[in-house]
Amino acid sequence: MKRKQLKKIEIDIEAGQIHADWGGSDRASLGIGTPEAFSLISEAWLRSGWDTKYVYSFSWMGRPIIQLPEDMIRIQEAIYTLKPDVIVETGIAHGGSLLFYASLFEAMGHAGKVIGIDIEIRPHNRKAIEAHELFGYLTMIEGSSVAPEIVDKVKAQIPAGKKVMVVLDSNHTKGHVLAELKAYGDLVTQGSYIVATDGIMGDLVGAPRSQPDWEWNNPRVAAEAFLAERPDFILAPPAFPFNEGLIRDQVTYWPGAWLKRVG
């Protein structure tokens, strides 16, 4: 469900207060050390990060990784807990995410496989990925992630009985993500996840590089539609494995993303 849109925020460091305004009479003043204040400051920070292209400033083991660092730490927590045998990711780009997952398999001493799918793997990216020391964990498939023949190629790479996790990070329209959820949902093993990334699009209407239809045309809405059809999946972001603080919710570009198979 889409949260109400924050219109203004004022941060008074000296007084230790924030003042939030959602429009009209809907306002609040909060202590800066409260979880509620942290959430609102994070909302403004995420918007500022989008406008400044913050996520376009990171790499993983030499390859660009266009992700929010917290999202990668949180998915690392989930991967370490689940120890999937196969991670399928739609969307390759520079290959940073694929190599991130491969490095986790290497660190865990786990002989896992990472399967990446992209409609176009640019030659310079392919060359760099194939030359990487962790390429042995990877299989790359070029083509539309929802084309039946590509889905069949992915399935053929997964031996029977293996624990599978899926991450969707290609075309982020509602229709495409919903088609991916339907195509790859059955690959997900019970207790594992299919993650529909970048649902933050729904909160970014009016921001630079956004589109007016993002309010409904985004991965979070696709995930909601999928959940309505599939009672064997629930929305269940992984719990923090360690938390001695006050914060209980992720600071994320992936709201509504973590769909856990329970049946």
Backbone as a ProteinNet text record, in pm:
[ID]
protein_1_A
[PRIMARY]
MKRKQLKKIEIDIEAGQIHADWGGSDRASLGIGTPEAFSLISEAWLRSGWDTKYVYSFSWMGRPIIQLPEDMIRIQEAIYTLKPDVIVETGIAHGGSLLFYASLFEAMGHAGKVIGIDIEIRPHNRKAIEAHELFGYLTMIEGSSVAPEIVDKVKAQIPAGKKVMVVLDSNHTKGHVLAELKAYGDLVTQGSYIVATDGIMGDLVGAPRSQPDWEWNNPRVAAEAFLAERPDFILAPPAFPFNEGLIRDQVTYWPGAWLKRVG
[TERTIARY]
83.9	0	87.6	55.2	135.4	120.3	233.6	227.6	191.8	142.3	108	235	222.3	337.7	379.1	501.8	558	581.9	530.8	545.5	665.5	681.3	790.1	844.3	972.5	1032.9	1134.2	1130.8	1225.9	1299.3	1431	1512.9	1582.2	1553.2	1612.7	1711.9	1836.8	1938.7	1957.5	1959.7	1985	1877.2	1752.1	1641.8	1616	1677.5	1654	1512.6	1460.1	1321.9	1317.2	1216.6	1181.8	1035	1003.9	866.7	827.7	727.4	685.2	549.4	530.5	406.5	365.8	246.6	193.2	88.9	69	-29.2	-150	-204.2	-321.7	-288.4	-372.2	-351.3	-277.2	-233.2	-166.1	-17.7	14.8	150.8	189.4	320	366.3	503.6	530.1	663	710	832	882.2	1024.3	1059.6	1197.8	1285.5	1401.4	1486.5	1535.7	1533.3	1579.8	1472.2	1355.8	1248.2	1251	1201.8	1194.3	1109.4	1004	917.1	993.1	1075.3	1155	1258.7	1321.6	1420.1	1356.6	1235.2	1165.4	1140.8	1098.8	1070.5	1198.1	1303.3	1431.9	1483.1	1465.1	1508.1	1430.5	1300.9	1219.4	1273.7	1309.9	1367.2	1505.2	1582.7	1716	1707.3	1612.2	1594.3	1557.7	1471.1	1434	1556.1	1633.7	1753.6	1853.2	1865.5	1956.2	1913.8	1781.5	1732.6	1768.5	1740.6	1764.9	1912.8	2001.6	2145.7	2212.7	2132.6	2183.6	2290.3	2263	2355.1	2395.2	2298.4	2329.5	2421.8	2446.5	2537.2	2681.8	2715.9	2850.5	2920.7	2870.7	2927	2972.1	3067	3109	3128.1	3125.8	3154.4	3261.9	3378.9	3491.3	3517.4	3517.2	3558.4	3448.6	3323.6	3214.5	3108.1	3057.2	2952.1	2831.8	2777.4	2659.6	2560.7	2457.7	2364.5	2253.4	2289.2	2197.6	2221.4	2119.3	2133.9	2213.2	2319.1	2400.1	2319.5	2222	2145	2070.9	2019.2	1950	2044.7	2169.9	2264.9	2305.5	2318.7	2347.3	2231.5	2108.5	1991.7	1977.2	2003.9	1992.2	2105.5	2221.5	2329.6	2285	2214.7	2165.5	2072.9	1984.7	1890.3	1962.2	2059.5	2132.2	2212	2275.5	2353.4	2263.1	2144.8	2051.1	1995	1953.6	1889.1	1987.7	2104.3	2203.7	2140.6	2084.2	2027.4	2137.4	2098.3	2192.3	2199.7	2089.6	2081.3	2014.2	2075	2013.1	1992.4	1869	1834.1	1806.6	1872.3	1844.7	1815.2	1703	1673.6	1732.8	1802.5	1873.9	2018.8	2109.7	2253.1	2327.2	2301.3	2371.4	2522.8	2593.5	2739.1	2784	2690.2	2725	2760.5	2752.1	2792.6	2711.6	2580.8	2496.4	2525.5	2542	2573.6	2702.3	2802.9	2930.4	2920.6	2832.2	2807.3	2757.3	2657.8	2605.3	2713.6	2791.1	2898.4	3000.5	3031.8	3130.1	3077.8	2947.2	2889.6	2901.9	2873.7	2893.1	3039.1	3131	3273.8	3308.2	3259.6	3291	3230.6	3113.5	3046.3	3100	3185	3230.3	3117.5	3024.3	2903.2	2908.5	2896.2	2907.5	2778	2742.5	2618.7	2634.9	2521.7	2518.2	2435.1	2483.7	2411.6	2376.7	2246.6	2200.5	2148.4	2208.1	2165	2101.7	1992	1921.1	1911	1940	1923.1	1885.2	1800	1757.2	1872.6	1972.7	2093.9	2212.2	2309.1	2433.9	2536.6	2569.1	2658.1	2796.8	2859.3	2986.5	3093.7	3107.2	3212	3181.5	3051.5	3014.9	3037.6	2996.1	3018.3	3167.2	3250	3394	3449.4	3407.6	3458.6	3408.8	3282.8	3226.5	3293.8	3309.4	3370	3516.3	3582.5	3723.2	3737.8	3627.6	3634.6	3669.3	3741.1	3784.4	3669.8	3551.5	3436.9	3339.8	3379.9	3288.1	3246.6	3326.4	3293.3	3160.9	3111.8	2982	2864.9	2893.4	2788.7	2751	2622.1	2570.7	2489.3	2519.6	2447	2365.9	2241	2149.5	2096.3	2110.5	2064.9	1928.8	1835.9	1701.5	1601.6	1477.7	1372.8	1347.6	1344.4	1327.7	1191.8	1095.3	962	932.9	1027.1	1008.1	1009.8	913.9	908.1	1037.7	1105	1227.9	1340.8	1339.8	1440.5	1409.3	1283.5	1243.7	1281.2	1261.4	1297.8	1449.1	1528.3	1673.8	1715.4	1649.5	1679.1	1645.4	1527.9	1485.7	1582.7	1635	1726.6	1859.2	1889.7	2014.1	2001.7	1881.2	1857.7	1831.3	1925.2	1904.1	1789.2	1727.1	1616.8	1664.5	1576.6	1604.6	1687.5	1724.6	1807.1	1720	1776.7	1707.9	1729.2	1620.1	1626.7	1570.1	1640.6	1596.9	1598.2	1502.1	1491.1	1487.1	1560.6	1561.7	1523.6	1423.6	1374.1	1421.2	1506.9	1565.4	1591.6	1491.6	1508.5	1413	1317.8	1215	1117.2	1098.5	1024.9	877.7	823.4	681.1	598	476	388.4	367.6	337.4	307.8	425.2	545.8	662.1	696.7	694.8	728.9	626.8	499.1	397.2	420.1	457.2	487.2	607.9	709.7	826.2	787.5	706.4	661.9	590.7	506.8	434.9	528.6	628.1	720	817.1	862.2	968	921.4	797.5	749.1	756.9	726.6	726.2	866.5	969.7	1106.5	1147.6	1081.7	1120.4	1082.6	1178	1152.1	1085.9	1014.4	943.7	1042.6	1006.8	1092.6	1186.9	1197.7	1283.8	1199.3	1262.6	1200.9	1210.5	1113.2	1126.6	1115.4	1214.2	1229.2	1205.4	1097.3	1062.3	1116.3	1234.4	1307.2	1249.3	1289.9	1266.3	1121.3	1046.7	911.9	906.5	1022	1027	975.4	969.9	918.7	784.5	700.3	568.6	571.1	683.6	697.4	772.5	808.2	897.2	829.9	699.1	629.8	655.9	699.2	733.3	881.4	959.3	1104.1	1169.2	1293.8	1364.4	1367.5	1355.7	1362.5	1244.6	1142.4	1023.1	918.8	813.5	701.7	571.1	470.8	344.2	277.4	293.2	223.9	294.4	407.7	479.4	397.1	299.5	217	154	116.7	57.5	140.7	227.5	302.7	442.2	448.1	574.2	576.8	693	704.8	623.7	606.2	530.3	385.2	326.9	188.7	181.2	283	286.9	292.5	373.7	384.3	251	179.5	48.2	-48.5	-43.5	-131.3	-95.8	31.9	77	31.3	46.3	5.7	-144.2	-222	-367.3	-403.8	-314.9	-340.2	-274.4	-175	-92.3	-90.4	-181.7	-183.2	-62.6	17.6	138.5	256	234.1	334.4	276.8	363.8	324.9	430.2	388.5	484	550.7	681.4	749.5	896.5	926.7	1067.6	1141.9	1262.3	1334.9	1359.4	1345.9	1375.1	1524.4	1558.7	1699.7	1761.6	1868	1928.4	1999.8	2032.9	2092.9	2034.8	1987.2	1931.3	1923.5	2014.6	2011.5	1965.5	1911.6	1864.2	1713.1	1661.7	1518.2	1448.4	1526.5	1469.9	1427.8	1307.8	1254	1227.5	1232.1	1200.4	1322.9	1332.4	1444.2	1436.9	1553.3	1564.9	1597.6	1503.9	1513.8	1458.2	1513.9	1454.4	1355.7	1340	1263.8	1141.2	1058.5	941.2	844.5	786.5	691.5	752.6	885.6	956.4	966.3	976.1	1015.9	896.9	879.6	769.9	823.3	775.8	824.9	729.3	784.7	699.5	677.6	552.9	517.2	441	410.3	335.2	369.8
-119.1	0	124.3	220.8	340.7	428.5	476	562.2	703.3	783.2	921	999.5	1095.5	1167.6	1281	1274.6	1381.6	1504	1620.5	1742.5	1825.9	1841.1	1923.4	1859.6	1879.7	1836.9	1941.7	1976.3	2071	1998.4	2002.5	1935.2	2039.5	2037.7	2130.7	2051.4	2049	1970.4	2021.4	2153.7	2211.6	2170.7	2171.6	2136.4	1985.7	1912	1768.9	1734.5	1810.9	1793	1790.9	1722.7	1739.7	1780.4	1855.4	1900.4	1854.4	1770.2	1709.5	1762.8	1780.1	1835.5	1752.2	1691.4	1612.1	1690.3	1817.4	1900.9	1927.2	2049.7	2087	2089.4	2027.2	2024.5	1899.4	1817.7	1692.7	1719.6	1747.3	1783.3	1710.5	1704.3	1641.2	1695	1704.1	1735.3	1615.8	1573	1450.2	1469.9	1398.5	1397	1329.6	1385.7	1336.1	1193.9	1151.4	1018.5	911.8	941.1	842.6	765.1	641	566.4	636.9	706.7	777.4	890.3	962.8	1069.3	1011.8	902.4	837.8	797.8	743.8	702.5	821	934.4	1052.1	1112.6	1118.8	1168.3	1076.3	945.4	848.9	867.3	896.8	920.7	1038.7	1145.9	1262.6	1229.9	1151.8	1112.1	1026.3	934.3	850.8	934.8	1032.9	1120.1	1200.8	1254.8	1329.6	1239.8	1115.9	1021.6	988.6	977.9	955.1	1074.2	1194.3	1313.3	1328.9	1289	1305.8	1181.8	1077.8	951.9	888.4	890.4	837.3	692.9	609.9	468.1	442.8	545.4	530.7	562	537.2	571.9	455.4	332.6	218	109.5	29.5	-87.9	-202.1	-324.8	-442.7	-525	-533.4	-609.3	-571.6	-441	-389.6	-365	-405.3	-386.1	-295.1	-197.6	-110	-189.4	-145.2	-209.3	-97.9	-85.2	27.9	-12	-10.4	-50.6	35.2	48.2	113	19.7	67.2	-22.8	-98.2	-34.3	-107.1	-225.3	-209.8	-321.5	-439.2	-411.8	-520.3	-585.6	-508	-566.9	-654.9	-607.5	-686.8	-814.7	-807.8	-930.6	-1026.8	-972.2	-1057.7	-1132.5	-1064.8	-1131.3	-1246.9	-1221.4	-1325.8	-1442.7	-1412.7	-1519.6	-1603.1	-1539.1	-1615.2	-1705.4	-1655.5	-1734.8	-1851.3	-1823.2	-1925.2	-2022.2	-1968.6	-2044	-2112.2	-2032	-2091.7	-2154.7	-2254.5	-2316.9	-2240.7	-2176.4	-2102.6	-1968	-1861.8	-1729.6	-1689.8	-1661	-1613.8	-1464.5	-1386.6	-1242.3	-1198.3	-1129.6	-1067.2	-926.4	-891.3	-763.5	-784.9	-761.1	-780.4	-648.2	-558.7	-429.6	-453.4	-396.6	-408.8	-537.6	-610.4	-737.9	-730.4	-610.8	-597.1	-681.4	-687.2	-766	-914.9	-962.7	-1103.9	-1141	-1055.4	-1083.5	-1068.1	-982.5	-972.2	-1105.9	-1163.9	-1293.6	-1401.7	-1397.9	-1496	-1485.5	-1363.9	-1345.6	-1400.2	-1394.2	-1453.2	-1605.3	-1665.5	-1810.1	-1847.2	-1768.8	-1794.7	-1783.7	-1679	-1657.7	-1765.8	-1815.4	-1918.9	-2058.8	-2070.7	-2202.5	-2287.1	-2219.7	-2284.8	-2290.6	-2407.3	-2424.3	-2385.4	-2258.8	-2210.9	-2165.7	-2134.3	-2086.2	-1958.9	-1860.4	-1735.8	-1728.9	-1718.2	-1710.6	-1570.1	-1501.1	-1366.2	-1364.3	-1288.6	-1276.5	-1129.4	-1095.2	-956.8	-957	-864.8	-857.2	-819.5	-747.6	-714.7	-711.9	-798.5	-794.7	-724.9	-602.3	-524.4	-588.4	-587.3	-659.7	-622.3	-492.3	-454.2	-504.7	-510.7	-566.7	-717.5	-785.8	-930.7	-963.2	-889.7	-916.1	-898.5	-790.8	-764.5	-868.4	-907.3	-1007	-1142.7	-1181.8	-1312.1	-1318.1	-1201.5	-1198	-1193.8	-1179.4	-1164	-1296.6	-1287.2	-1409.1	-1491.1	-1431.7	-1504.4	-1551.1	-1537.1	-1571.5	-1718	-1803.3	-1944.8	-1976.4	-1884.4	-1903.7	-1862.9	-1793.1	-1726.4	-1801.2	-1789.2	-1824.1	-1705.2	-1654	-1539.9	-1583.1	-1537.7	-1571.9	-1442.2	-1426.1	-1303.9	-1327	-1235.6	-1244.1	-1186.7	-1173.9	-1121.5	-1218.3	-1166	-1250.8	-1318.9	-1270.4	-1330.9	-1413.8	-1422.3	-1505.6	-1652.6	-1731.8	-1872.6	-1949.1	-1923.1	-1997.2	-1959.2	-1833.8	-1790.5	-1849.2	-1847.6	-1909.7	-2056.8	-2124.2	-2265.6	-2285.3	-2193.1	-2202.8	-2188.7	-2097.5	-2080.1	-2208	-2261.2	-2384.2	-2498.4	-2505.3	-2613	-2604.4	-2485	-2465.2	-2502.6	-2537.8	-2561.7	-2709.8	-2780	-2922.7	-2943.3	-3056.1	-3089	-3088.4	-3042.4	-3046.3	-2931.6	-2836.5	-2724.3	-2612.6	-2542.9	-2431	-2305.6	-2239.8	-2130.7	-2001.6	-1892.9	-1756.5	-1676.9	-1584.7	-1507	-1358.5	-1279.2	-1133.1	-1073	-984.9	-923.7	-778.4	-748.2	-614	-577.9	-599.5	-564	-449.7	-475	-376.9	-365.7	-244.4	-227	-188.2	-201.7	-173.1	-279.2	-241.9	-337.7	-463.4	-445.1	-558.7	-654	-598.5	-684.3	-757.3	-685.5	-748.9	-856.4	-828.3	-930.5	-1054	-1032.4	-1146	-1224.1	-1153.3	-1221.5	-1299.8	-1240.4	-1310	-1440.2	-1433.9	-1554.2	-1655.6	-1607.1	-1697.1	-1767.3	-1694.8	-1748.1	-1785.8	-1751.5	-1780.7	-1927.9	-2014	-2157.4	-2214.3	-2140.6	-2185.3	-2168.4	-2077.3	-2043.5	-2158.4	-2202.5	-2312.1	-2261	-2349	-2309.8	-2255.5	-2141.8	-2075.2	-1973.6	-1972.7	-1877.5	-1762.8	-1676.1	-1550	-1527.5	-1451.3	-1380.1	-1233.2	-1154.1	-1015.5	-922.8	-845.7	-753.2	-614.6	-584.6	-465.4	-335.5	-225.7	-88.6	-43.7	-93.9	-43.6	101.3	158.6	300.6	390.7	340.7	420.1	483.8	411.9	464.8	586	608.4	723.9	839.6	825.1	922	1004.5	992.6	1069.9	1218.7	1287	1429	1453.6	1348.3	1362	1359.6	1405.3	1393.4	1248.8	1229.6	1099.4	1008.6	1060.5	980.7	1000.6	919.5	930.1	940.2	1012.1	1026.7	894	793.1	665.7	578.3	621.8	540.6	516.7	599.2	580.9	441.7	391	256.9	159.2	212.3	129.8	103.1	15.2	-9	-150.2	-197.8	-335.7	-365.4	-269	-293.4	-326.7	-256	-283.9	-421.2	-455.6	-588.8	-696.7	-675.2	-772.8	-790.1	-680.7	-688.2	-770.9	-750.4	-826.9	-975.1	-1005.3	-1144.6	-1210.2	-1140	-1195.5	-1223.6	-1141.6	-1163.3	-1292.6	-1339	-1460.8	-1584.4	-1562.9	-1674	-1681.1	-1756.5	-1767.9	-1840.9	-1904.4	-1972.6	-1877.1	-1746.6	-1643.5	-1538.7	-1483.8	-1373.8	-1263.5	-1141.3	-1030.9	-1043.4	-1069.2	-1097.2	-1056.8	-927.4	-887.9	-962.3	-1011.7	-1086.1	-1000.2	-1062.7	-993.2	-964.2	-855.8	-824.9	-934.9	-1000.7	-1104.2	-1048.5	-920.7	-852.2	-712.9	-672.9	-538	-500	-415.4	-362	-216.1	-171	-34.5	-26.3	90.2	116	96.6	82.5	79	-62.9	-75.8	-207.3	-222.6	-113.2	-117.3	-81	-139.8	-114.7	25.4	83.2	202.3	147.8	157.3	72.4	135	92.1	119.1	8.3	-91.1	-210.5	-229.9	-129	-152.9	-251.2	-338.5	-434.5	-540	-562.7	-647.8	-793.1	-820.1	-952.2	-1045.2	-1129.9	-1224.4	-1363.4	-1415.6	-1543.3	-1655.6	-1764.1	-1879.1	-1961.9	-1981.6	-2050.7	-2180	-2209.7	-2330.6	-2388.6
0	0	0	-85.9	-99.6	24.1	77.4	194.4	152.1	247.7	215.8	186.6	96.8	43.6	136.5	185.5	265.5	177.1	219.8	140.8	185.4	316.8	369.6	496.6	519.4	644.7	688.5	814	872.6	984.5	980.7	1081.1	1166.9	1295.1	1391.5	1476.1	1433.3	1502.6	1645.2	1661.7	1794.4	1894.8	1850.1	1939.8	1942.3	1850.8	1845.5	1802.4	1707.3	1661.5	1508.7	1455.4	1315.2	1307.1	1204.7	1180.9	1040.7	1033.3	907.2	867	735.7	681.7	560.6	568.8	457.2	376.7	412.3	344.1	430.5	418.5	497.7	646	725	869.7	915.5	823	856.1	880.8	1007.5	1045.3	1172.9	1197.9	1321	1357.1	1487.5	1539.4	1621	1596	1656.5	1705.4	1811	1854.9	1752	1726.8	1619.2	1646.8	1771.8	1807.3	1807.8	1752.3	1748.6	1617.4	1617.9	1491.4	1386	1430.5	1336.6	1266.7	1343.4	1283.2	1187.6	1227.9	1140.8	1008.6	1013.5	891.9	799.4	854.8	772.4	715.3	796.4	745.6	635.6	654.4	552.5	423.2	434.6	315.8	235.6	307	238.8	181.1	255.4	208.9	83.7	79.7	-38.2	-160.1	-141.3	-253.1	-298.7	-204.1	-240.6	-312.2	-264.3	-328.8	-471	-492.9	-628.5	-718.1	-670.2	-751	-786.1	-694.6	-715.5	-774.2	-803.4	-860.8	-770.4	-640.5	-540.4	-568.7	-611.6	-629.8	-748.7	-828.9	-942.4	-902.3	-777.2	-729.8	-661.6	-682.5	-612.5	-710.5	-664.7	-739.8	-641.1	-695	-614.5	-684.5	-621	-675.5	-820.7	-845.2	-974.7	-1075.5	-1045.4	-1140	-1079.2	-1157.8	-1105.7	-1055	-942.4	-883.7	-849.4	-930.1	-917.9	-822.1	-693	-587.8	-463.9	-382.9	-253.2	-161.6	-98	-15	90.2	154	254.9	193.7	72.1	9.1	-11.2	-44.4	-65.4	67	171.6	302.6	346.4	325.7	368	285.1	154.9	75.7	111.7	149.8	200.1	324.3	414.4	535.5	499.8	403.1	361.9	295.5	210.8	141.5	240.6	336.5	434	518	551.6	631.2	550.2	426.3	342.8	278.7	242.9	166.2	43.5	-47.2	-169.3	-253.2	-330.4	-423.2	-554.7	-590.8	-716.7	-690.4	-741.2	-741.3	-886.9	-921.2	-1055.6	-1046.9	-1132.1	-1134.4	-1276.9	-1295.7	-1423.8	-1421.6	-1528.1	-1533.3	-1493.4	-1587.1	-1560.1	-1554.3	-1650.7	-1660.7	-1658	-1558.9	-1551.1	-1482.5	-1424	-1361	-1214.4	-1153.5	-1014.2	-918.1	-938.6	-848	-861.7	-985.1	-1004.6	-931.6	-942.2	-877.3	-725.8	-679.1	-535.6	-482.2	-550.1	-505.6	-516.4	-624.7	-641.7	-529	-488.1	-380.7	-248.4	-228.6	-107.4	-111.1	-226.7	-239.5	-210.4	-265.7	-244.3	-96.1	-30.4	111	199.7	162	240.6	211.6	109.4	69	14.4	-53.7	-102.8	-255	-310.6	-456.3	-525.5	-513.2	-571.9	-715.5	-775.9	-913.9	-919.2	-996.9	-1020	-1167.6	-1197.3	-1335.8	-1361.2	-1456.9	-1492.7	-1630.5	-1642.4	-1770.1	-1805.5	-1929.3	-1974.6	-2121.9	-2159.7	-2299.2	-2390.4	-2335.7	-2411.7	-2316.1	-2340.1	-2264.1	-2351.7	-2316.8	-2402.1	-2405.7	-2524.9	-2541	-2438.7	-2405.6	-2310.3	-2170.7	-2135.2	-2005.2	-2002.5	-2109.5	-2115.6	-2101.7	-2174.4	-2171.2	-2030.4	-1961.9	-1826.9	-1727.1	-1739.7	-1647.4	-1668.4	-1794.3	-1823.2	-1780.8	-1770.9	-1729	-1577	-1505.5	-1359.4	-1293.1	-1181	-1112.2	-1052.9	-1039.8	-986.6	-1095.1	-1220.3	-1329.3	-1326.4	-1268.1	-1263.3	-1195.8	-1114.3	-1048.8	-1138.1	-1247.4	-1324.6	-1451.3	-1485.8	-1618	-1666.2	-1785.2	-1839.3	-1960.3	-1964.6	-2073.5	-2132.6	-2263.5	-2329.7	-2393.5	-2365.1	-2420.8	-2322.5	-2365.9	-2278.4	-2163.7	-2043.1	-1925.5	-1920.5	-1999.4	-1997	-2121.8	-2213.8	-2332.7	-2290.9	-2335.1	-2292	-2314.6	-2427.4	-2455.5	-2359	-2311.6	-2214.5	-2077.4	-2039	-1911.4	-1912.1	-2025.3	-2035.8	-2021.3	-2077.4	-2062.9	-1916.5	-1845	-1702.7	-1626.5	-1651	-1582.2	-1608.8	-1730.6	-1766.4	-1691.2	-1637.1	-1563.2	-1415.6	-1370.2	-1228	-1203.3	-1141.5	-1113.9	-1015.3	-1024.1	-934	-789	-702.7	-560	-506.7	-590.3	-545.7	-486.7	-389.6	-324.9	-409.1	-448.7	-546.9	-489.2	-515.1	-483.8	-614.1	-631.2	-754.8	-721.5	-798.9	-785.4	-920.3	-920.5	-1044.3	-1050.5	-1147.1	-1156.1	-1301.7	-1386.4	-1527.5	-1561.8	-1648.3	-1683.9	-1566.6	-1513.4	-1388.4	-1405.9	-1526.2	-1542.2	-1470.8	-1432.1	-1364.3	-1448.1	-1576.8	-1661.6	-1674.9	-1692.9	-1710.6	-1581.5	-1470	-1342.1	-1306.7	-1331.9	-1303.8	-1390.9	-1516.7	-1604.5	-1552.9	-1502.6	-1444.3	-1319.4	-1234.1	-1113	-1148.1	-1250.5	-1292.9	-1358	-1431	-1501.9	-1407.5	-1303.3	-1217.8	-1077.7	-1042.4	-908	-872.1	-968.3	-939.4	-921.7	-961	-937.1	-791.1	-720.9	-583.3	-490.6	-412.6	-320	-192.9	-125.6	-3.4	99.2	158.1	254.2	193.3	59.8	-10	-64.6	-143	-184.5	-334.9	-384.5	-511	-475.8	-518.7	-475.2	-594.1	-588.9	-697.6	-662.4	-709.9	-665	-722.9	-660.1	-707.1	-701.6	-603.2	-580.2	-536.2	-503.8	-466.2	-578	-699.1	-811.1	-778	-705.7	-672.7	-583	-513.7	-424.5	-490.4	-616.8	-681.1	-790.1	-803.8	-907.9	-885.3	-989.9	-981.4	-965	-933.2	-919.8	-1057.5	-1067.7	-1195.9	-1243.9	-1374.8	-1441.1	-1407.2	-1340.2	-1310	-1420.1	-1413.8	-1507.2	-1428.1	-1480.8	-1407.3	-1373.5	-1461.1	-1436.1	-1332.9	-1281.8	-1183	-1056.5	-1032.3	-912.3	-909.7	-1027.4	-1034.9	-1117.5	-1202.2	-1297	-1240.1	-1141.2	-1071.3	-1013.1	-970.2	-921.7	-795.8	-708.8	-586.1	-618.7	-713.7	-754.2	-821.2	-900.2	-960.8	-853.5	-750.6	-642.1	-570.1	-549.5	-484.3	-569.4	-701.2	-790.2	-787.9	-784.3	-777.8	-647.8	-537.7	-408.5	-405	-474.1	-477	-548.5	-636.3	-713.3	-652.6	-566.1	-519.8	-367.1	-307.3	-160.9	-104.2	-190.6	-142.9	-125.9	-151.9	-126.8	-31.6	52.1	140.5	131.9	162.1	174	310.7	311.2	437.6	429.1	442.9	444.8	555.5	527.9	630.9	755.2	871.4	996.6	1005.7	1074.5	1095.1	1183.5	1140	1223.5	1346.3	1343.2	1458	1465.2	1582.2	1595.6	1743	1786.4	1921.7	1922.7	1809.8	1799	1803.3	1765.2	1770.7	1636.8	1530.5	1395.8	1361.5	1307.7	1272.6	1122.7	1048.4	905.1	822.4	705.5	615.6	554.7	529.8	444.5	306.7	213.9	96	-30.4	-142.7	-273.6	-311.3	-223	-256.9	-166.5	-143.3	-59.1	-125.7	-45.9	-99.7	-188.1	-175.4	-271.1	-230.4	-100.3	-53.1	-42.6	-141.5	-145.7	-110	1.9	53.7	18	-31.5	-62.4	63.8	96.8	221.2	196.5	71.3	43.3	-92.5
[MASK]
+++++++++++++++++++++++++++++++++++++++++++++++++++++++++++++++++++++++++++++++++++++++++++++++++++++++++++++++++++++++++++++++++++++++++++++++++++++++++++++++++++++++++++++++++++++++++++++++++++++++++++++++++++++++++++++++++++++++++++++++++++++++++++++++++++++++

